[in-house]
Amino acid sequence: MIILTGPSASGKTELAKILLQKYNIQKVVTHTTRPIRHNEIDGVDYHFVSEKMFETLKKQDAFVETTFYNQFHYGTSFKELGDHKVVTVDPNGLKVFVSLNNPHYITFFIEANEVTRINRMLIRGQDLQFAKQRIAWDRVSFLPENLSRIDHVIDNETVTIEEAADHIYALYQESLKKIS
């Protein structure tokens, strides 16, 4: 499984979309209590659930990991996991996946500078104050000491998003060959 982590608007979601389109790497559809955005589809981008439903699933031990990020709950269910899938996680989710010691879980840190990330958030319709708050939160959350094992770092500034996806796929395939 490809595990993507990185700060807000670093390109994780777009990379996951390209990995699906070009290589049929299925996106792990996580649960969230965040409101749906205008271009998202329930069950495709996320499983959008109420706070009550999220708590029920959590009590039923349905999630591998959960996190509270930007005032909303997120969780990855066990039933979504598998080879040839991609999931995006925050540093806490990364720690959980790394702790599972599954050699098939290959981790990637996606980098992008703050100006690029703010511009992406504004394009998505988020206001400037919210974007600045997320950047400030990310400065602390994504410090190296807060990250677990990172297998590969992808600089999303020096290549196109499609080239970055190609590179991730090639590194993933190479990693799987080493463990088979």
C-alpha positions as CSV (number, residue, x, y, z in Angstrom):
1,M,0.0,0.0,0.0
2,I,1.2,3.5,-0.8
3,I,1.0,5.8,2.2
4,L,1.2,9.5,1.4
5,T,1.8,12.1,4.0
6,G,2.6,15.8,3.8
7,P,1.2,19.2,4.8
8,S,-2.1,20.6,3.6
9,A,-2.4,21.2,-0.1
10,S,1.0,19.5,-0.9
11,G,-0.7,17.5,-3.6
12,K,-1.6,14.2,-1.9
13,T,-5.1,14.0,-3.2
14,E,-4.2,14.9,-6.8
15,L,-1.4,12.3,-6.7
16,A,-3.8,9.6,-5.5
17,K,-6.2,10.5,-8.4
18,I,-3.4,10.2,-11.0
19,L,-2.2,6.9,-9.4
20,L,-5.8,5.6,-9.9
21,Q,-6.1,6.9,-13.5
22,K,-2.7,5.7,-14.7
23,Y,-1.9,2.7,-12.6
24,N,-5.3,1.5,-11.1
25,I,-4.0,2.1,-7.6
26,Q,-7.3,2.3,-5.7
27,K,-7.7,5.1,-3.2
28,V,-8.4,4.1,0.4
29,V,-11.7,5.9,1.1
30,T,-11.4,7.2,4.6
31,H,-14.3,8.5,6.8
32,T,-14.6,12.1,7.8
33,T,-16.9,14.4,9.6
34,R,-15.8,17.3,7.4
35,P,-18.4,18.8,5.2
36,I,-18.4,17.7,1.6
37,R,-16.8,20.2,-0.9
38,H,-18.5,21.2,-4.1
39,N,-16.3,18.9,-6.3
40,E,-16.4,15.8,-4.0
41,I,-18.4,12.7,-4.2
42,D,-19.5,10.7,-1.1
43,G,-18.0,7.2,-1.2
44,V,-15.4,8.3,-3.7
45,D,-13.4,11.1,-2.1
46,Y,-14.4,10.3,1.5
47,H,-17.2,8.5,3.4
48,F,-18.9,11.7,4.8
49,V,-20.5,10.8,8.1
50,S,-22.0,12.6,11.1
51,E,-20.1,13.0,14.3
52,K,-22.5,10.4,15.9
53,M,-21.8,7.8,13.1
54,F,-18.1,8.4,13.4
55,E,-18.2,7.7,17.2
56,T,-20.3,4.6,16.6
57,L,-17.7,3.2,14.1
58,K,-14.9,4.1,16.5
59,K,-16.5,2.3,19.4
60,Q,-17.0,-0.8,17.1
61,D,-13.2,-0.7,16.4
62,A,-13.8,-0.2,12.7
63,F,-10.8,2.0,12.3
64,V,-7.1,1.3,12.0
65,E,-6.4,4.9,12.9
66,T,-8.3,8.1,13.6
67,T,-7.3,11.7,13.9
68,F,-8.8,15.1,14.6
69,Y,-7.5,17.5,12.0
70,N,-8.7,21.1,11.4
71,Q,-11.7,20.6,13.6
72,F,-12.9,17.4,11.9
73,H,-12.5,13.7,12.6
74,Y,-10.9,11.3,10.0
75,G,-10.6,7.6,10.2
76,T,-9.2,4.7,8.0
77,S,-11.3,1.6,8.3
78,F,-9.7,-1.9,8.3
79,K,-11.9,-3.0,5.4
80,E,-10.3,-0.4,3.1
81,L,-6.7,-1.7,3.4
82,G,-4.9,-3.8,0.8
83,D,-2.1,-4.0,-1.7
84,H,-2.2,-1.7,-4.7
85,K,-4.1,1.0,-2.7
86,V,-3.1,4.5,-1.7
87,V,-4.0,6.3,1.5
88,T,-3.2,9.8,2.7
89,V,-2.5,10.4,6.4
90,D,-1.3,12.9,8.9
91,P,1.8,12.3,11.1
92,N,-0.3,10.4,13.7
93,G,-1.8,8.2,11.0
94,L,1.7,7.6,9.7
95,K,2.9,6.4,13.1
96,V,0.0,3.9,13.3
97,F,0.7,2.5,9.8
98,V,4.4,2.3,10.5
99,S,3.8,0.5,13.8
100,L,1.9,-2.3,12.0
101,N,5.3,-3.3,10.5
102,N,3.8,-4.4,7.2
103,P,6.6,-4.4,4.6
104,H,4.0,-3.8,1.9
105,Y,3.3,-0.3,3.4
106,I,5.6,2.1,1.6
107,T,5.6,5.7,2.9
108,F,6.1,8.9,0.9
109,F,6.4,12.4,2.2
110,I,5.1,15.0,-0.3
111,E,6.8,18.4,-0.2
112,A,5.5,21.7,-1.6
113,N,6.4,25.3,-0.5
114,E,4.0,27.4,1.6
115,V,3.2,29.9,-1.2
116,T,2.2,27.1,-3.6
117,R,0.1,25.5,-0.8
118,I,-1.7,28.7,0.1
119,N,-2.5,29.3,-3.6
120,R,-3.9,25.8,-3.9
121,M,-6.1,26.3,-0.8
122,L,-7.4,29.6,-2.2
123,I,-8.2,27.9,-5.6
124,R,-10.2,25.3,-3.6
125,G,-12.3,28.1,-2.2
126,Q,-10.8,28.3,1.3
127,D,-10.4,31.8,2.7
128,L,-6.9,33.2,3.3
129,Q,-7.2,33.3,7.1
130,F,-8.1,29.5,7.1
131,A,-5.2,28.8,4.7
132,K,-2.7,30.6,7.0
133,Q,-4.0,28.7,10.0
134,R,-3.4,25.4,8.3
135,I,0.1,26.5,7.2
136,A,0.9,27.4,10.8
137,W,-0.5,24.1,12.1
138,D,1.5,22.2,9.5
139,R,4.8,23.9,10.4
140,V,4.5,22.2,13.8
141,S,2.8,19.0,12.9
142,F,5.2,18.0,10.1
143,L,8.5,18.7,11.9
144,P,10.9,15.8,11.3
145,E,10.6,14.7,14.9
146,N,6.9,14.3,14.5
147,L,7.2,11.9,11.5
148,S,7.7,8.2,11.6
149,R,9.6,6.2,9.0
150,I,9.6,7.9,5.6
151,D,10.7,5.7,2.8
152,H,10.8,8.3,0.1
153,V,10.5,12.1,-0.2
154,I,8.8,13.6,-3.2
155,D,9.4,17.3,-4.0
156,N,6.2,18.4,-5.7
157,E,7.8,21.7,-6.8
158,T,10.4,20.5,-9.2
159,V,8.3,18.2,-11.3
160,T,4.8,18.1,-12.6
161,I,2.1,16.3,-10.5
162,E,2.0,13.6,-13.2
163,E,5.8,13.1,-13.1
164,A,5.6,12.9,-9.3
165,A,2.9,10.2,-9.5
166,D,5.0,8.3,-12.0
167,H,8.0,8.5,-9.7
168,I,5.9,7.3,-6.7
169,Y,4.6,4.3,-8.7
170,A,8.1,3.3,-9.9
171,L,9.5,3.5,-6.3
172,Y,6.5,1.5,-5.0
173,Q,7.0,-1.2,-7.6
174,E,10.7,-1.3,-6.8
175,S,10.0,-1.6,-3.1
176,L,7.6,-4.5,-3.6
177,K,10.2,-6.4,-5.7
178,K,12.7,-6.1,-2.9
179,I,10.3,-7.7,-0.4
180,S,9.0,-10.5,-2.6
